[in-house]
Amino acid sequence: MVDAGEAHFLKSRDLLEGACQRAFNLWSYENEDDMVVLACRVLFSIAGVQTFEQGNKRTGFTAALTFLRNNGLEFSGPDYTSFAEAIVAVIERKTTEQEFAELMALYVRDPEQAG
């Protein structure tokens, strides 16, 4: 773990649990089955609720990558820093979560389908 010199404490467990639940709700109630779209919902839910003192966007991105990995997919793109501006653009409503998902999908693959 890298020490960024920032406080990383959880301000609200309820907010974090609610943020994590949003991807499940999208899958359950809106029948979304695109794992990249669901991973992006995890990312932006965590980043948006500001449940941590610092590192909400980084934590959201890491959670999205973990979600993909737990669902059998591999992310082979640039690191968080390369995606940081695109993440901020979604949070500032300069672009959409769907557009970010399309960008992220370029770097996600299913190792089972690799040839």
VOFI-166995 format. One record per residue (C-alpha): residue number from 1; z, y, x. Coordinates in Angstrom, 2 decimals, decimal comma, always signed. Layout:
N
<atom><i>NUM</i><pz>Z</pz><py>Y</py><px>X</px></atom>
...
This chain:
115
<atom><i>1</i><pz>+0,00</pz><py>+0,00</py><px>+0,00</px></atom>
<atom><i>2</i><pz>-0,89</pz><py>+3,45</py><px>+1,26</px></atom>
<atom><i>3</i><pz>+1,80</pz><py>+6,11</py><px>+1,19</px></atom>
<atom><i>4</i><pz>+0,14</pz><py>+9,20</py><px>-0,29</px></atom>
<atom><i>5</i><pz>+3,33</pz><py>+11,22</py><px>+0,02</px></atom>
<atom><i>6</i><pz>+3,52</pz><py>+11,62</py><px>-3,76</px></atom>
<atom><i>7</i><pz>+6,09</pz><py>+10,60</py><px>-6,33</px></atom>
<atom><i>8</i><pz>+4,80</pz><py>+7,54</py><px>-8,18</px></atom>
<atom><i>9</i><pz>+7,35</pz><py>+6,94</py><px>-10,86</px></atom>
<atom><i>10</i><pz>+6,61</pz><py>+5,86</py><px>-14,40</px></atom>
<atom><i>11</i><pz>+7,42</pz><py>+8,65</py><px>-16,84</px></atom>
<atom><i>12</i><pz>+6,97</pz><py>+6,58</py><px>-20,00</px></atom>
<atom><i>13</i><pz>+6,67</pz><py>+2,83</py><px>-20,36</px></atom>
<atom><i>14</i><pz>+5,68</pz><py>+3,28</py><px>-24,02</px></atom>
<atom><i>15</i><pz>+2,74</pz><py>+5,52</py><px>-23,08</px></atom>
<atom><i>16</i><pz>+1,59</pz><py>+3,02</py><px>-20,46</px></atom>
<atom><i>17</i><pz>+1,81</pz><py>+0,10</py><px>-22,89</px></atom>
<atom><i>18</i><pz>-0,07</pz><py>+2,11</py><px>-25,52</px></atom>
<atom><i>19</i><pz>-2,78</pz><py>+3,01</py><px>-23,01</px></atom>
<atom><i>20</i><pz>-3,20</pz><py>-0,61</py><px>-22,01</px></atom>
<atom><i>21</i><pz>-3,38</pz><py>-1,64</py><px>-25,66</px></atom>
<atom><i>22</i><pz>-6,43</pz><py>+0,60</py><px>-26,31</px></atom>
<atom><i>23</i><pz>-8,87</pz><py>-1,81</py><px>-24,67</px></atom>
<atom><i>24</i><pz>-7,43</pz><py>-4,67</py><px>-26,71</px></atom>
<atom><i>25</i><pz>-7,82</pz><py>-2,59</py><px>-29,87</px></atom>
<atom><i>26</i><pz>-11,44</pz><py>-1,77</py><px>-29,00</px></atom>
<atom><i>27</i><pz>-12,12</pz><py>-5,47</py><px>-28,53</px></atom>
<atom><i>28</i><pz>-10,16</pz><py>-6,57</py><px>-31,61</px></atom>
<atom><i>29</i><pz>-11,12</pz><py>-3,97</py><px>-34,18</px></atom>
<atom><i>30</i><pz>-14,49</pz><py>-2,71</py><px>-33,00</px></atom>
<atom><i>31</i><pz>-15,79</pz><py>-6,04</py><px>-31,62</px></atom>
<atom><i>32</i><pz>-16,57</pz><py>-4,56</py><px>-28,21</px></atom>
<atom><i>33</i><pz>-17,22</pz><py>-7,39</py><px>-25,80</px></atom>
<atom><i>34</i><pz>-18,71</pz><py>-5,56</py><px>-22,83</px></atom>
<atom><i>35</i><pz>-16,11</pz><py>-6,05</py><px>-20,10</px></atom>
<atom><i>36</i><pz>-17,20</pz><py>-2,91</py><px>-18,23</px></atom>
<atom><i>37</i><pz>-16,75</pz><py>-0,79</py><px>-21,37</px></atom>
<atom><i>38</i><pz>-13,33</pz><py>-2,35</py><px>-21,93</px></atom>
<atom><i>39</i><pz>-12,37</pz><py>-1,80</py><px>-18,27</px></atom>
<atom><i>40</i><pz>-13,38</pz><py>+1,84</py><px>-18,59</px></atom>
<atom><i>41</i><pz>-11,21</pz><py>+2,16</py><px>-21,69</px></atom>
<atom><i>42</i><pz>-8,28</pz><py>+0,90</py><px>-19,59</px></atom>
<atom><i>43</i><pz>-9,10</pz><py>+3,41</py><px>-16,85</px></atom>
<atom><i>44</i><pz>-9,41</pz><py>+6,44</py><px>-19,10</px></atom>
<atom><i>45</i><pz>-6,50</pz><py>+5,49</py><px>-21,32</px></atom>
<atom><i>46</i><pz>-4,14</pz><py>+5,33</py><px>-18,35</px></atom>
<atom><i>47</i><pz>-5,62</pz><py>+8,42</py><px>-16,71</px></atom>
<atom><i>48</i><pz>-5,54</pz><py>+10,36</py><px>-19,96</px></atom>
<atom><i>49</i><pz>-1,96</pz><py>+9,81</py><px>-21,05</px></atom>
<atom><i>50</i><pz>-0,51</pz><py>+10,91</py><px>-17,70</px></atom>
<atom><i>51</i><pz>+2,19</pz><py>+8,26</py><px>-17,83</px></atom>
<atom><i>52</i><pz>+2,89</pz><py>+8,46</py><px>-14,08</px></atom>
<atom><i>53</i><pz>+4,18</pz><py>+11,46</py><px>-12,13</px></atom>
<atom><i>54</i><pz>+1,14</pz><py>+11,25</py><px>-9,81</px></atom>
<atom><i>55</i><pz>-1,81</pz><py>+8,93</py><px>-9,33</px></atom>
<atom><i>56</i><pz>-2,86</pz><py>+8,43</py><px>-12,95</px></atom>
<atom><i>57</i><pz>-6,60</pz><py>+8,36</py><px>-12,20</px></atom>
<atom><i>58</i><pz>-6,15</pz><py>+6,08</py><px>-9,17</px></atom>
<atom><i>59</i><pz>-3,89</pz><py>+3,78</py><px>-11,17</px></atom>
<atom><i>60</i><pz>-6,40</pz><py>+3,72</py><px>-14,04</px></atom>
<atom><i>61</i><pz>-9,23</pz><py>+2,88</py><px>-11,67</px></atom>
<atom><i>62</i><pz>-7,21</pz><py>+0,12</py><px>-10,02</px></atom>
<atom><i>63</i><pz>-6,26</pz><py>-1,26</py><px>-13,45</px></atom>
<atom><i>64</i><pz>-9,93</pz><py>-1,26</py><px>-14,48</px></atom>
<atom><i>65</i><pz>-10,91</pz><py>-3,20</py><px>-11,36</px></atom>
<atom><i>66</i><pz>-8,07</pz><py>-5,65</py><px>-11,97</px></atom>
<atom><i>67</i><pz>-9,21</pz><py>-6,06</py><px>-15,57</px></atom>
<atom><i>68</i><pz>-12,74</pz><py>-6,88</py><px>-14,39</px></atom>
<atom><i>69</i><pz>-11,47</pz><py>-9,35</py><px>-11,78</px></atom>
<atom><i>70</i><pz>-9,20</pz><py>-11,03</py><px>-14,34</px></atom>
<atom><i>71</i><pz>-12,24</pz><py>-11,48</py><px>-16,55</px></atom>
<atom><i>72</i><pz>-14,29</pz><py>-13,15</py><px>-13,82</px></atom>
<atom><i>73</i><pz>-16,32</pz><py>-10,15</py><px>-12,71</px></atom>
<atom><i>74</i><pz>-16,67</pz><py>-8,57</py><px>-9,29</px></atom>
<atom><i>75</i><pz>-16,91</pz><py>-4,88</py><px>-8,51</px></atom>
<atom><i>76</i><pz>-18,91</pz><py>-4,31</py><px>-5,35</px></atom>
<atom><i>77</i><pz>-19,34</pz><py>-0,58</py><px>-5,47</px></atom>
<atom><i>78</i><pz>-17,86</pz><py>+2,32</py><px>-3,61</px></atom>
<atom><i>79</i><pz>-14,13</pz><py>+2,89</py><px>-3,57</px></atom>
<atom><i>80</i><pz>-12,09</pz><py>+5,19</py><px>-5,80</px></atom>
<atom><i>81</i><pz>-12,95</pz><py>+8,26</py><px>-3,74</px></atom>
<atom><i>82</i><pz>-16,65</pz><py>+7,79</py><px>-4,45</px></atom>
<atom><i>83</i><pz>-15,96</pz><py>+7,58</py><px>-8,19</px></atom>
<atom><i>84</i><pz>-13,31</pz><py>+10,33</py><px>-8,30</px></atom>
<atom><i>85</i><pz>-15,68</pz><py>+13,13</py><px>-9,30</px></atom>
<atom><i>86</i><pz>-17,22</pz><py>+11,01</py><px>-12,05</px></atom>
<atom><i>87</i><pz>-13,76</pz><py>+10,11</py><px>-13,37</px></atom>
<atom><i>88</i><pz>-12,72</pz><py>+13,77</py><px>-13,41</px></atom>
<atom><i>89</i><pz>-15,96</pz><py>+14,69</py><px>-15,21</px></atom>
<atom><i>90</i><pz>-15,07</pz><py>+12,29</py><px>-18,03</px></atom>
<atom><i>91</i><pz>-11,50</pz><py>+13,59</py><px>-18,25</px></atom>
<atom><i>92</i><pz>-12,80</pz><py>+17,17</py><px>-18,35</px></atom>
<atom><i>93</i><pz>-15,33</pz><py>+16,11</py><px>-21,04</px></atom>
<atom><i>94</i><pz>-18,32</pz><py>+17,06</py><px>-18,90</px></atom>
<atom><i>95</i><pz>-19,68</pz><py>+13,55</py><px>-19,34</px></atom>
<atom><i>96</i><pz>-18,79</pz><py>+10,59</py><px>-21,54</px></atom>
<atom><i>97</i><pz>-16,85</pz><py>+7,41</py><px>-20,99</px></atom>
<atom><i>98</i><pz>-20,04</pz><py>+5,52</py><px>-21,94</px></atom>
<atom><i>99</i><pz>-22,00</pz><py>+7,27</py><px>-19,19</px></atom>
<atom><i>100</i><pz>-19,28</pz><py>+6,37</py><px>-16,70</px></atom>
<atom><i>101</i><pz>-19,40</pz><py>+2,74</py><px>-17,92</px></atom>
<atom><i>102</i><pz>-23,16</pz><py>+2,71</py><px>-17,31</px></atom>
<atom><i>103</i><pz>-22,60</pz><py>+3,96</py><px>-13,75</px></atom>
<atom><i>104</i><pz>-19,83</pz><py>+1,44</py><px>-13,11</px></atom>
<atom><i>105</i><pz>-21,94</pz><py>-1,40</py><px>-14,52</px></atom>
<atom><i>106</i><pz>-24,40</pz><py>-0,89</py><px>-11,67</px></atom>
<atom><i>107</i><pz>-21,71</pz><py>-2,25</py><px>-9,32</px></atom>
<atom><i>108</i><pz>-20,31</pz><py>-5,09</py><px>-11,46</px></atom>
<atom><i>109</i><pz>-21,61</pz><py>-8,62</py><px>-11,28</px></atom>
<atom><i>110</i><pz>-20,74</pz><py>-12,03</py><px>-12,58</px></atom>
<atom><i>111</i><pz>-20,45</pz><py>-14,35</py><px>-9,57</px></atom>
<atom><i>112</i><pz>-21,18</pz><py>-17,30</py><px>-11,86</px></atom>
<atom><i>113</i><pz>-24,64</pz><py>-15,86</py><px>-12,59</px></atom>
<atom><i>114</i><pz>-25,45</pz><py>-14,92</py><px>-9,00</px></atom>
<atom><i>115</i><pz>-28,49</pz><py>-16,67</py><px>-7,69</px></atom>
